């Protein structure tokens, strides 16, 4: 390292120090001692006698190397912090810019509240743009600090190695001089001893005997040689030491001092840049949220909502166009009693035109609207040709409410509503079979018909999961009819539906779920309900249920039988002396049904939204997001998924006996129910994670069983 480089670095350092030093008033003394925490930099501090005495001593290099290492550690720590903050701020800026777009995307809504929310959420996008510039500045700062740290570390290492090498050369020369001195002194001592010995005594050697005189001459020759060597080594060590002390060490000390000041100055500048960028971020964020035009601030937009005006505009739409014709519900118009003219008797004609007051009161009561039901539900099912406020479904062909001692709107008037608990509570669906097919297999007794259902007989007893079977136990539909729920009832034909098996060409496997449910006139496919019932009743404690598969030939054979005639679903029920393989057969058949659907239960159109859900770190937000995705599903997928997920939760509850924990269930059912990733079709972990969130949110997202 040349002297010119050192001098130029010193000049740069002096300029940097003078730039950072504030101007002092004439009243302040030039030699004023800085107080603790003072930011003033005085260039003459390092030339004071007490500092010069330390820098000229032997400890100067080691002391400066330690101080430079301390500065490097500070730089390294600050670099790590800036890099970590850059990564966190980058992720936050990206999420901030993406998340708000998934909520209230429609800016043309008629409600001022929705418009205000949309506009307020757009501020997140503006804040994200402001933060992107801050993230870019942090990234640049992180790179600069990394380069500075690397350069200073290399220079410190070079100076340290150079100083250690020079010190070792001087120490080795001094050590050699000490060895020459010891040899010279030893020979002199031997010569003195020889002079005091007996002169007549001889010494035997390999070359013969030597007299004392001859021995003295040999020692003198060795002493002269040792003296010359001792003098040369002393001169050499002295020369190296003087050169090191007068030229090399001051040069190394100066370079180390300059490196320390350069590094600390650069760190101070980076710290000032960090504070400026942070302050700019906060100011720009404040200006974005509260601009100089007060009418465009976030607070003003949030306060601009008019709830009464929104409600007025919404209700006023019913006064316009064809909606004004819907003010009167034709189903609630009472029928006027009028006797047929040819049947009227002269004596009763006058009395027939008037109705007693008690009958009028009864008529009004029968057509009064139940105020408890006068609210729109959260999820609208298939309630065609009916009002969500009707307490009695419109009768369809082949179906008539029971009128033996009960009103048409009572729960008992619906076929199949036979098992209810106290106060109208419904027996959980997983504790009763969804059809009488299993009862036939268990008891081998003919089915009894109920009031209002099809009469039993050899031509009507189908032993199957017929959705129109009048003897079905309490299902989700009837339990929803008997309670005031947030979901309206999908009124399904019960007595007039043709039994399965009449349409021989209609398949069960590989058919779109909507087509199958339309054929069965139910909300959950009969095969799904039957398989779930069999596993619930006989396989909850069966080890490896759903993990162990049944015989492939048995599954294929039963599948073909069901495809030939849907009434063969009753064959899923195990016999009295059933084995574990019979239960595994039901589980394998259920998996085969979902695997052969033309489109996964959670279709590919939801893949991007499911991926977004999985990236949410907060578990509560992640569950709420998945809840929203489930709510968007069509009715068939929604109720089928509900039945299956609650069934899988019951499987997991029996983990101590069946050895099927949450992870095992998700590994099996995730790839079956959820469409593959659109970026990597072999990414099974994505389907497994989505299935875990799906099971976790079941109690929140679905109606309780």
C-alpha positions as CSV (number, residue, x, y, z in Angstrom):
1,X,0.0,0.0,0.0
2,X,1.6,3.2,-1.2
3,X,2.0,6.4,0.8
4,X,0.0,8.3,-1.8
5,X,-3.0,6.1,-1.1
6,X,-2.8,6.7,2.6
7,X,-2.5,10.4,2.2
8,X,-5.4,10.6,-0.3
9,X,-7.6,8.6,2.2
10,X,-6.6,11.0,4.9
11,X,-7.6,13.9,2.8
12,X,-11.0,12.3,2.0
13,X,-11.6,11.6,5.7
14,X,-10.8,15.2,6.6
15,X,-13.2,16.4,4.0
16,X,-16.0,14.1,5.3
17,X,-15.3,15.1,8.9
18,X,-15.4,18.8,8.0
19,X,-18.7,18.2,6.1
20,X,-20.3,16.5,9.1
21,X,-19.0,19.1,11.6
22,X,-21.5,21.9,12.2
23,X,-20.2,25.5,12.2
24,X,-19.1,26.7,15.6
25,X,-19.7,30.2,16.8
26,X,-16.6,32.3,17.6
27,X,-17.5,32.2,21.3
28,X,-17.0,28.5,21.5
29,X,-13.4,27.4,22.2
30,X,-11.5,25.5,19.6
31,X,-10.2,23.0,22.2
32,X,-13.5,22.5,23.9
33,X,-13.8,18.9,25.2
34,X,-16.9,17.2,23.6
35,X,-19.5,16.0,26.0
36,X,-20.8,12.5,26.1
37,X,-23.1,11.8,23.2
38,X,-21.9,14.9,21.3
39,X,-22.0,14.5,17.5
40,X,-19.3,17.1,16.9
41,X,-16.2,15.8,15.1
42,X,-12.9,17.6,15.9
43,X,-10.1,16.6,13.6
44,X,-7.4,17.7,16.1
45,X,-8.5,15.2,18.7
46,X,-6.3,12.4,17.2
47,X,-3.1,14.5,17.3
48,X,-3.2,15.2,21.0
49,X,-0.1,14.0,23.0
50,X,-2.0,11.2,24.9
51,X,-3.3,9.8,21.6
52,X,0.1,10.2,19.8
53,X,1.8,8.3,22.7
54,X,-0.5,5.4,22.2
55,X,-0.2,5.4,18.4
56,X,3.7,5.4,18.7
57,X,3.7,2.5,21.1
58,X,3.9,-1.2,20.3
59,X,0.2,-1.7,21.2
60,X,-1.0,0.7,18.4
61,X,-1.5,-2.0,15.7
62,X,-3.3,-4.5,17.9
63,X,-5.5,-1.7,19.4
64,X,-6.4,-0.4,16.0
65,X,-7.1,-3.8,14.6
66,X,-9.5,-4.5,17.6
67,X,-11.2,-1.2,17.0
68,X,-11.6,-1.9,13.3
69,X,-13.0,-5.3,14.1
70,X,-15.6,-3.7,16.4
71,X,-16.6,-1.3,13.6
72,X,-16.9,-4.3,11.2
73,X,-19.2,-6.1,13.6
74,X,-21.4,-3.0,13.9
75,X,-21.5,-2.8,10.1
76,X,-22.4,-6.6,9.8
77,X,-25.1,-6.3,12.4
78,X,-26.7,-3.3,10.8
79,X,-26.5,-5.0,7.3
80,X,-28.4,-8.0,8.7
81,X,-31.0,-5.7,10.1
82,X,-31.5,-3.8,6.9
83,X,-31.6,-7.0,4.8
84,X,-34.2,-8.5,7.1
85,X,-36.3,-5.4,7.1
86,X,-36.1,-5.2,3.3
87,X,-37.5,-8.8,3.1
88,X,-40.3,-8.1,5.5
89,X,-41.3,-4.8,3.9
90,X,-41.2,-6.4,0.5
91,X,-43.5,-9.2,1.5
92,X,-45.8,-6.7,3.2
93,X,-45.9,-4.4,0.2
94,X,-46.7,-7.2,-2.2
95,X,-49.5,-8.6,0.1
96,X,-50.9,-5.1,0.7
97,X,-51.1,-4.6,-3.1
98,X,-52.8,-7.9,-3.8
99,X,-55.1,-8.6,-0.8
100,X,-57.4,-5.6,-1.2
101,X,-58.2,-6.7,-4.8
102,X,-59.9,-9.8,-3.6
103,X,-62.5,-7.9,-1.6
104,X,-65.2,-5.6,-3.0
105,X,-63.9,-5.7,-6.6
106,X,-67.1,-4.1,-8.0
107,X,-66.7,-0.3,-7.9
108,X,-70.1,0.2,-9.7
109,X,-72.2,-0.9,-6.7
110,X,-75.4,1.1,-6.0
111,X,-74.8,1.1,-2.2
112,X,-72.8,4.1,-0.9
113,X,-71.4,1.9,1.9
114,X,-70.0,-0.6,-0.6
115,X,-68.6,2.2,-2.7
116,X,-66.9,3.8,0.3
117,X,-65.4,0.4,1.3
118,X,-64.1,-0.1,-2.2
119,X,-62.5,3.4,-2.3
120,X,-61.0,3.0,1.2
121,X,-59.5,-0.3,0.3
122,X,-57.9,1.2,-2.8
123,X,-55.8,3.3,-0.3
124,X,-54.0,0.0,0.4
125,X,-52.9,-0.1,-3.2
126,X,-51.6,3.5,-3.0
127,X,-49.8,2.7,0.3
128,X,-48.3,-0.3,-1.4
129,X,-46.8,1.8,-4.2
130,X,-45.4,4.2,-1.6
131,X,-43.8,1.3,0.3
132,X,-42.3,-0.1,-2.9
133,X,-40.0,2.9,-3.2
134,X,-39.0,2.4,0.4
135,X,-38.3,-1.3,-0.2
136,X,-36.2,-0.4,-3.2
137,X,-34.2,2.1,-1.1
138,X,-33.6,-0.6,1.6
139,X,-32.5,-3.0,-1.1
140,X,-29.9,-0.6,-2.4
141,X,-28.8,0.2,1.1
142,X,-28.4,-3.5,1.9
143,X,-26.2,-4.0,-1.2
144,X,-24.0,-1.0,-0.4
145,X,-23.5,-2.1,3.2
146,X,-22.7,-5.6,2.1
147,X,-20.1,-4.3,-0.4
148,X,-18.6,-2.0,2.2
149,X,-18.4,-4.8,4.8
150,X,-16.7,-7.1,2.3
151,X,-14.1,-4.5,1.2
152,X,-13.2,-3.4,4.7
153,X,-12.9,-7.0,5.9
154,X,-10.4,-7.7,3.1
155,X,-8.4,-4.6,3.8
156,X,-8.2,-5.3,7.5
157,X,-7.1,-8.8,6.8
158,X,-4.3,-7.5,4.4
159,X,-3.0,-5.0,6.9
160,X,-3.1,-7.5,9.7
161,X,-1.1,-10.0,7.7
162,X,1.4,-7.4,6.7
163,X,2.0,-6.1,10.2
164,X,2.3,-9.7,11.6
165,X,4.8,-10.5,8.9
166,X,7.0,-7.4,9.6
167,X,6.8,-8.0,13.3
168,X,7.8,-11.6,12.9
169,X,10.8,-10.6,10.7
170,X,12.0,-8.2,13.5
171,X,11.4,-10.8,16.2
172,X,13.2,-13.5,14.3
173,X,16.2,-11.3,13.7
174,X,16.4,-10.4,17.4
175,X,16.0,-14.0,18.3
176,X,19.0,-15.0,16.0
177,X,21.1,-12.2,17.6
178,X,20.3,-13.6,21.0
179,X,21.5,-17.0,19.9
180,X,24.7,-15.6,18.5
181,X,25.3,-13.7,21.7
182,X,24.8,-16.9,23.8
183,X,27.3,-18.8,21.6
184,X,29.8,-16.0,21.8
185,X,29.5,-15.8,25.6
186,X,29.8,-19.6,25.9
187,X,33.1,-19.7,23.9
188,X,34.5,-16.8,25.9
189,X,33.8,-18.7,29.2
190,X,35.5,-21.8,27.8
191,X,38.6,-19.8,26.9
192,X,38.8,-18.4,30.5
193,X,38.5,-21.8,32.0
194,X,41.3,-23.1,29.7
195,X,43.6,-20.3,30.8
196,X,43.2,-21.3,34.4
197,X,43.9,-25.0,33.7
198,X,47.3,-26.8,34.0
199,X,49.5,-25.8,31.1
200,X,51.2,-29.2,31.0
201,X,48.0,-31.1,30.6
202,X,47.1,-32.4,27.2
203,X,43.7,-33.2,25.6
204,X,43.0,-36.3,23.5
205,X,41.0,-35.7,20.3
206,X,40.3,-37.7,17.2
207,X,43.3,-36.0,15.6
208,X,45.6,-36.8,18.4
209,X,46.5,-35.0,21.6
210,X,46.5,-31.2,21.9
211,X,48.4,-29.1,24.3
212,X,46.9,-26.2,26.3
213,X,48.4,-23.7,23.9
214,X,46.9,-25.4,20.9
215,X,43.5,-25.5,22.6
216,X,43.7,-21.8,23.3
217,X,44.5,-21.0,19.7
218,X,41.4,-23.0,18.5
219,X,39.1,-21.3,21.0
220,X,40.4,-17.9,19.9
221,X,39.6,-18.6,16.3
222,X,36.1,-19.7,17.2
223,X,35.6,-16.7,19.4
224,X,36.6,-14.4,16.6
225,X,34.1,-16.1,14.2
226,X,31.3,-16.0,16.8
227,X,32.0,-12.4,17.6
228,X,31.7,-11.4,13.9
229,X,28.5,-13.4,13.5
230,X,27.1,-11.9,16.7
231,X,27.9,-8.3,15.6
232,X,26.3,-8.9,12.1
233,X,23.1,-10.3,13.5
234,X,22.8,-7.5,16.1
235,X,23.3,-4.9,13.3
236,X,20.7,-6.7,11.1
237,X,18.0,-6.9,13.9
238,X,18.6,-3.4,14.9
239,X,18.2,-2.2,11.3
240,X,15.0,-4.2,10.8
241,X,13.6,-2.9,14.1
242,X,14.4,0.7,13.3
243,X,12.9,0.4,9.8
244,X,9.7,-1.1,11.3
245,X,9.4,1.5,14.0
246,X,10.2,4.5,11.9
247,X,8.5,3.7,8.6
248,X,6.4,0.5,8.5
249,X,4.5,0.7,11.8
250,X,3.5,4.4,11.4
251,X,2.3,3.6,7.9
252,X,0.2,0.6,9.1
253,X,-1.1,2.6,12.0
254,X,-2.1,5.5,9.7
255,X,-3.9,3.1,7.3
256,X,-5.8,1.4,10.1
257,X,-6.8,4.7,11.6
258,X,-8.1,5.9,8.1
259,X,-10.0,2.6,7.6
260,X,-11.7,3.0,11.0
261,X,-12.7,6.6,10.2
262,X,-13.8,5.7,6.7
263,X,-16.0,2.8,7.9
264,X,-17.6,4.7,10.7
265,X,-18.2,7.7,8.4
266,X,-19.8,5.5,5.8
267,X,-22.0,3.8,8.5
268,X,-23.1,7.3,9.8
269,X,-24.1,8.3,6.3
270,X,-26.0,5.0,5.8
271,X,-27.8,5.6,9.1
272,X,-28.8,9.1,8.0
273,X,-30.1,7.7,4.7
274,X,-32.1,5.1,6.6
275,X,-33.7,7.8,8.8
276,X,-34.5,10.0,5.8
277,X,-36.1,7.1,3.9
278,X,-38.1,6.0,6.9
279,X,-39.3,9.6,7.5
280,X,-40.1,10.0,3.8
281,X,-42.2,6.7,3.9
282,X,-44.2,7.9,6.9
283,X,-44.8,11.4,5.4
284,X,-45.8,10.0,2.0
285,X,-48.1,7.5,3.7
286,X,-49.7,10.3,5.6
287,X,-50.1,12.5,2.5
288,X,-51.6,9.5,0.7
289,X,-54.2,8.8,3.5
290,X,-54.8,12.5,4.2
291,X,-54.0,14.5,1.1
292,X,-54.1,18.3,1.0
293,X,-57.5,18.1,-0.7
294,X,-59.5,17.1,2.4
295,X,-62.4,15.9,0.3
296,X,-60.2,13.0,-0.9
297,X,-59.0,11.8,2.4
298,X,-59.7,8.3,3.8
299,X,-61.6,9.7,6.7
300,X,-63.8,11.9,4.5
301,X,-64.6,9.0,2.2
302,X,-65.5,6.7,5.1
303,X,-67.8,9.4,6.5
304,X,-69.6,9.9,3.2
305,X,-71.9,6.9,3.5
306,X,-75.6,7.4,3.8
307,X,-77.3,4.3,5.0
308,X,-80.8,5.7,4.9
309,X,-80.4,6.9,1.3
310,X,-79.1,3.4,0.4
311,X,-82.1,1.7,1.9
312,X,-84.4,4.3,0.3
313,X,-82.9,3.7,-3.2
314,X,-83.1,-0.1,-2.8
315,X,-86.7,-0.1,-1.7
316,X,-87.7,2.5,-4.3
317,X,-86.7,0.1,-7.1
318,X,-89.8,-2.0,-6.3
319,X,-91.9,1.0,-7.3
320,X,-90.4,0.9,-10.8
321,X,-91.0,-1.4,-13.8
322,X,-92.4,-4.9,-13.4
323,X,-91.4,-5.1,-9.7
324,X,-94.4,-3.0,-8.8
325,X,-96.7,-6.0,-9.7
326,X,-95.2,-8.1,-7.0
327,X,-96.6,-6.1,-4.1
328,X,-99.3,-8.7,-3.4
329,X,-98.5,-12.4,-2.9
330,X,-101.1,-14.2,-4.9
331,X,-100.7,-17.3,-2.7
332,X,-101.9,-15.2,0.3
333,X,-105.2,-14.0,-1.3
334,X,-108.0,-15.7,0.5
335,X,-110.6,-17.6,-1.4
336,X,-114.1,-16.1,-1.3
337,X,-116.8,-18.6,-0.5
338,X,-119.6,-18.5,-3.0
339,X,-122.1,-21.3,-3.5
340,X,-122.6,-22.7,-7.0
341,X,-125.8,-21.0,-8.4
342,X,-127.6,-24.2,-9.2
343,X,-126.9,-25.6,-5.7
344,X,-128.1,-22.6,-3.8
345,X,-131.2,-22.9,-1.9
346,X,-133.6,-20.0,-1.5
347,X,-133.6,-20.2,2.3
348,X,-129.8,-20.3,2.6
349,X,-128.8,-18.0,-0.2
350,X,-128.7,-15.0,2.1
351,X,-126.8,-16.7,4.9
352,X,-124.2,-18.2,2.5
353,X,-123.1,-14.7,1.4
354,X,-121.9,-13.8,4.9
355,X,-119.2,-15.6,6.9
356,X,-119.2,-15.8,10.7
357,X,-116.7,-13.7,12.5
358,X,-114.9,-16.6,14.0
359,X,-114.3,-18.1,10.5
360,X,-113.0,-14.8,9.3
361,X,-110.6,-14.6,12.1
362,X,-109.5,-18.2,11.4
363,X,-109.0,-17.4,7.8
364,X,-106.8,-14.4,8.6
365,X,-104.7,-16.4,11.0
366,X,-104.2,-19.2,8.5
367,X,-102.8,-16.7,5.9
368,X,-100.8,-14.5,8.3
369,X,-97.1,-14.3,7.7
370,X,-94.8,-15.7,10.3
371,X,-92.7,-12.8,11.4
372,X,-90.0,-15.0,12.8
373,X,-89.3,-16.3,9.3
374,X,-89.5,-12.8,7.7
375,X,-85.8,-12.5,7.0
376,X,-83.7,-13.4,4.1
377,X,-81.3,-16.3,4.7
378,X,-77.6,-16.4,4.2
379,X,-77.6,-19.1,1.6
380,X,-80.5,-19.5,-0.9
381,X,-81.1,-23.0,-2.0
382,X,-83.3,-24.2,-4.9
383,X,-86.7,-22.7,-3.8
384,X,-88.3,-22.4,-7.2
385,X,-91.9,-21.1,-7.4
386,X,-91.9,-20.4,-3.6
387,X,-91.2,-17.6,-1.2
388,X,-88.5,-17.8,1.4
389,X,-91.0,-16.6,3.9
390,X,-93.5,-19.5,3.3
391,X,-93.9,-21.8,6.3
392,X,-95.6,-24.4,4.1
393,X,-94.0,-25.7,0.8
394,X,-96.2,-25.7,-2.2
395,X,-97.5,-29.2,-2.8
396,X,-96.2,-31.0,-5.9
397,X,-97.6,-33.8,-7.9
398,X,-98.2,-36.9,-5.9
399,X,-97.6,-35.1,-2.6
400,X,-100.1,-33.8,-0.1
401,X,-99.6,-32.7,3.5
402,X,-101.0,-34.9,6.2
403,X,-104.2,-33.6,7.6
404,X,-105.0,-36.0,10.3
405,X,-105.1,-33.8,13.3
406,X,-102.1,-31.6,12.3
407,X,-101.8,-28.4,10.3
408,X,-100.3,-28.4,6.9
409,X,-97.3,-26.4,8.0
410,X,-96.3,-28.6,10.9
411,X,-93.1,-30.6,10.7
412,X,-95.0,-33.9,10.9
413,X,-96.8,-33.2,7.6
414,X,-93.7,-33.9,5.6
415,X,-93.0,-37.5,4.6
416,X,-90.0,-39.0,6.2
417,X,-90.0,-36.7,9.2
418,X,-90.3,-39.6,11.7
419,X,-87.4,-39.3,14.2
420,X,-87.3,-36.0,16.1
421,X,-86.1,-35.2,19.6
422,X,-87.8,-33.1,22.2
423,X,-88.8,-29.6,21.3
424,X,-88.5,-30.3,17.6
425,X,-84.7,-31.1,17.7
426,X,-83.5,-33.4,14.9
427,X,-81.6,-36.5,15.6
428,X,-78.1,-36.2,14.1
429,X,-77.9,-37.5,10.6
430,X,-74.9,-39.7,11.3
431,X,-76.7,-41.6,14.0
432,X,-79.5,-42.8,11.7
433,X,-79.4,-44.4,8.2
434,X,-80.2,-42.2,5.3
435,X,-82.4,-44.9,3.8
436,X,-84.1,-48.0,4.9
437,X,-81.9,-50.1,2.7
438,X,-79.5,-50.8,5.6
439,X,-82.5,-51.6,7.8
440,X,-83.5,-54.2,5.2
441,X,-80.1,-55.7,5.3
442,X,-80.0,-55.7,9.2
443,X,-83.5,-56.9,10.0
444,X,-84.7,-58.6,6.8
445,X,-88.1,-57.1,7.6
446,X,-90.4,-55.4,5.0
447,X,-90.6,-51.7,5.1
448,X,-93.7,-50.1,6.7
449,X,-95.2,-47.0,5.0
450,X,-96.1,-43.8,6.7
451,X,-99.0,-41.6,6.5
452,X,-98.8,-39.6,3.3
453,X,-96.2,-41.9,1.7
454,X,-96.6,-44.5,-1.0
455,X,-98.4,-47.6,0.2
456,X,-96.2,-50.6,0.8
457,X,-96.6,-53.7,-1.4
458,X,-94.7,-56.0,-3.6
459,X,-94.6,-53.4,-6.4
460,X,-93.5,-50.5,-4.2
461,X,-90.9,-52.0,-1.8
462,X,-87.6,-51.1,-3.4
463,X,-85.0,-51.7,-0.7
464,X,-82.9,-48.8,-1.8
465,X,-81.8,-45.3,-1.1
466,X,-84.7,-43.9,-3.2
467,X,-84.9,-40.1,-2.5
468,X,-88.7,-40.4,-3.0
469,X,-89.1,-43.2,-0.5
470,X,-91.7,-42.2,2.0
471,X,-89.9,-44.1,4.9
472,X,-86.7,-42.2,4.9
473,X,-85.4,-41.3,8.4
474,X,-84.9,-37.7,9.4
475,X,-82.6,-36.0,6.9
476,X,-81.0,-32.6,6.6
477,X,-84.0,-31.4,4.6
478,X,-86.7,-32.3,7.2
479,X,-84.5,-31.0,10.1
480,X,-84.2,-27.7,8.3
481,X,-88.0,-27.6,7.7
482,X,-88.7,-28.0,11.4
483,X,-86.4,-25.3,12.7
484,X,-86.1,-21.6,11.9
485,X,-82.8,-21.7,10.1
486,X,-80.8,-19.1,8.3
487,X,-81.0,-21.3,5.2
488,X,-84.4,-21.8,3.5
489,X,-85.5,-25.3,2.6
490,X,-85.1,-26.8,-0.8
491,X,-88.5,-28.5,-1.2
492,X,-87.8,-31.9,-2.7
493,X,-90.4,-34.3,-4.0
494,X,-90.9,-37.1,-1.6
495,X,-93.9,-39.2,-2.5
496,X,-94.1,-38.7,-6.3
497,X,-90.5,-39.4,-7.3
498,X,-90.1,-42.6,-9.3
499,X,-87.9,-45.2,-7.6
500,X,-84.4,-45.7,-8.9
501,X,-84.0,-48.5,-11.4
502,X,-86.8,-47.5,-13.8
503,X,-84.3,-45.5,-15.9
504,X,-81.9,-48.4,-16.6
505,X,-79.5,-46.4,-18.7
506,X,-78.8,-43.7,-16.0
507,X,-75.3,-44.3,-14.5
508,X,-74.1,-43.3,-11.0
509,X,-70.3,-43.2,-11.5
510,X,-68.7,-40.7,-13.8
511,X,-71.8,-38.5,-14.0
512,X,-71.8,-34.8,-13.2
513,X,-73.0,-34.2,-9.7
514,X,-75.7,-31.8,-10.8
515,X,-77.2,-34.4,-13.2
516,X,-77.2,-37.1,-10.5
517,X,-78.9,-34.8,-7.9
518,X,-81.4,-33.7,-10.4
519,X,-82.3,-37.3,-11.2
520,X,-82.5,-38.3,-7.5
521,X,-84.2,-35.1,-6.4
522,X,-82.1,-34.8,-3.3
523,X,-79.2,-32.6,-2.1
524,X,-76.7,-35.4,-1.4
525,X,-76.2,-38.4,-3.8
526,X,-77.7,-41.6,-2.4
527,X,-74.5,-43.5,-2.9
528,X,-72.6,-41.0,-0.8
529,X,-75.2,-41.1,2.0
530,X,-75.3,-44.9,2.0
531,X,-71.5,-45.4,2.1
532,X,-71.1,-42.8,4.8
533,X,-73.8,-44.5,6.9
534,X,-72.2,-47.9,6.5
535,X,-68.8,-46.6,7.5
536,X,-70.3,-44.6,10.4
537,X,-72.2,-47.6,11.8
538,X,-69.6,-50.3,11.3
539,X,-66.2,-48.8,10.4
540,X,-65.4,-45.8,12.7
541,X,-63.2,-48.0,14.9
542,X,-61.9,-50.1,11.9
543,X,-58.1,-49.8,11.6
544,X,-57.0,-48.1,8.4
545,X,-60.5,-47.3,7.1
546,X,-60.1,-45.5,3.8
547,X,-56.3,-46.2,3.9
548,X,-56.8,-49.9,3.2
549,X,-58.6,-50.7,-0.1
550,X,-61.0,-53.5,-0.9
551,X,-60.5,-56.1,-3.6
552,X,-60.4,-54.4,-7.0
553,X,-62.7,-57.0,-8.5
554,X,-65.3,-56.6,-5.8
555,X,-65.3,-52.8,-6.2
556,X,-65.6,-53.1,-10.0
557,X,-68.4,-55.6,-9.8
558,X,-70.5,-53.6,-7.4
559,X,-69.9,-50.5,-9.4
560,X,-71.1,-52.1,-12.5
561,X,-74.3,-53.4,-10.7
562,X,-75.0,-49.8,-9.4
563,X,-74.5,-48.4,-12.9
564,X,-76.9,-50.9,-14.3
565,X,-79.6,-50.2,-11.8
566,X,-79.3,-47.4,-9.1
567,X,-81.5,-49.4,-6.8
568,X,-78.6,-51.8,-6.4
569,X,-77.1,-49.2,-3.9
570,X,-78.8,-51.4,-1.3
571,X,-76.1,-54.0,-2.0
572,X,-73.6,-51.7,-0.2
573,X,-75.1,-52.6,3.1
574,X,-73.1,-55.4,4.8
575,X,-74.7,-58.7,5.7
576,X,-75.3,-59.8,9.3
577,X,-72.0,-61.8,9.4
578,X,-70.0,-59.2,7.7
579,X,-66.2,-58.9,7.7
580,X,-63.8,-56.0,7.6
581,X,-63.6,-56.3,3.9
582,X,-67.3,-55.5,3.5
583,X,-66.6,-52.1,5.2
584,X,-63.5,-51.5,3.2
585,X,-65.6,-52.1,0.1
586,X,-68.0,-49.3,1.1
587,X,-65.0,-46.9,1.7
588,X,-63.4,-47.8,-1.6
589,X,-66.7,-47.3,-3.4
590,X,-67.1,-43.9,-1.9
591,X,-63.5,-42.9,-2.9
592,X,-64.2,-44.3,-6.4
593,X,-67.4,-42.2,-6.8
594,X,-65.6,-38.9,-6.0
595,X,-62.5,-39.9,-8.1
596,X,-64.7,-40.5,-11.1
597,X,-66.6,-37.3,-11.1
598,X,-66.1,-35.4,-14.4
599,X,-64.9,-32.4,-12.3
600,X,-63.4,-32.4,-8.8
601,X,-65.7,-31.5,-6.0
602,X,-63.6,-28.3,-5.6
603,X,-63.2,-27.5,-9.3
604,X,-60.0,-26.1,-11.0
605,X,-61.7,-22.7,-11.2
606,X,-61.1,-22.3,-7.4
607,X,-57.4,-23.3,-7.6
608,X,-56.0,-19.7,-7.6
609,X,-58.3,-18.7,-4.7
610,X,-57.3,-21.8,-2.7
611,X,-53.7,-21.0,-3.2
612,X,-54.3,-17.5,-2.0
613,X,-56.0,-18.9,1.1
614,X,-53.0,-21.1,1.9
615,X,-50.6,-18.2,1.7
616,X,-52.4,-16.4,4.5
617,X,-50.4,-16.7,7.7
618,X,-53.0,-15.7,10.3
619,X,-55.1,-18.9,11.0
620,X,-58.3,-16.9,11.7
621,X,-58.1,-15.0,8.4
622,X,-57.2,-18.2,6.6
623,X,-60.3,-19.9,7.9
624,X,-62.6,-17.0,7.1
625,X,-61.2,-16.9,3.6
626,X,-61.9,-20.6,3.1
627,X,-65.4,-20.1,4.6
628,X,-66.0,-17.6,1.8
629,X,-64.8,-20.0,-0.9
630,X,-67.1,-22.8,0.4
631,X,-70.1,-20.4,0.5
632,X,-69.6,-19.8,-3.3
633,X,-70.1,-23.5,-4.1
634,X,-73.3,-24.6,-5.8
635,X,-75.9,-26.3,-3.7
636,X,-75.0,-29.8,-4.8
637,X,-71.3,-29.4,-4.1
638,X,-72.0,-27.6,-0.8
639,X,-74.3,-30.2,0.8
640,X,-72.3,-33.2,-0.5
641,X,-69.0,-31.6,0.8
642,X,-70.7,-30.9,4.1
643,X,-71.8,-34.6,4.6
644,X,-68.4,-35.9,3.6
645,X,-66.4,-33.5,5.8
646,X,-68.4,-34.1,8.9
647,X,-68.1,-37.8,8.3
648,X,-64.3,-37.5,8.0
649,X,-64.2,-35.5,11.3
650,X,-65.9,-38.4,13.0
651,X,-63.3,-40.7,11.5
652,X,-60.5,-38.5,13.0
653,X,-62.3,-38.4,16.4
654,X,-61.7,-42.3,16.5
655,X,-58.0,-42.0,15.8
656,X,-56.9,-44.1,18.9
657,X,-58.7,-47.1,17.4
658,X,-58.7,-46.6,13.7
659,X,-55.2,-45.0,13.5
660,X,-56.5,-42.4,11.1
661,X,-55.3,-38.9,12.2
662,X,-55.9,-35.6,10.4
663,X,-52.7,-36.0,8.2
664,X,-53.7,-39.5,7.1
665,X,-57.2,-38.4,6.1
666,X,-55.9,-35.4,4.2
667,X,-53.3,-37.4,2.3
668,X,-56.1,-39.8,1.1
669,X,-58.9,-37.3,0.4
670,X,-57.0,-34.1,-0.6
671,X,-56.1,-35.3,-4.1
672,X,-59.5,-36.9,-4.5
673,X,-61.6,-33.8,-3.7
674,X,-59.4,-30.9,-4.7
675,X,-58.3,-30.2,-8.3
676,X,-54.5,-30.3,-8.9
677,X,-52.4,-27.2,-8.9
678,X,-52.5,-25.2,-12.1
679,X,-48.7,-24.7,-12.0
680,X,-47.5,-28.2,-11.0
681,X,-49.9,-31.1,-11.5
682,X,-47.8,-33.3,-9.2
683,X,-47.9,-30.9,-6.2
684,X,-49.8,-33.1,-3.8
685,X,-48.8,-31.0,-0.8
686,X,-51.0,-28.2,-2.0
687,X,-54.1,-30.5,-2.1
688,X,-53.2,-31.9,1.4
689,X,-52.8,-28.5,3.0
690,X,-56.1,-27.3,1.4
691,X,-57.9,-30.4,2.8
692,X,-56.5,-29.6,6.3
693,X,-57.9,-26.1,6.2
694,X,-61.2,-27.5,4.8
695,X,-61.6,-29.9,7.7
696,X,-60.5,-27.2,10.2
697,X,-63.2,-24.7,9.0
698,X,-66.0,-27.2,8.8
699,X,-67.7,-26.3,12.1
700,X,-67.7,-22.6,11.0
701,X,-68.6,-23.0,7.3
702,X,-71.3,-25.6,7.4
703,X,-74.7,-25.9,9.1
704,X,-74.3,-28.2,12.1
705,X,-75.5,-31.7,11.8
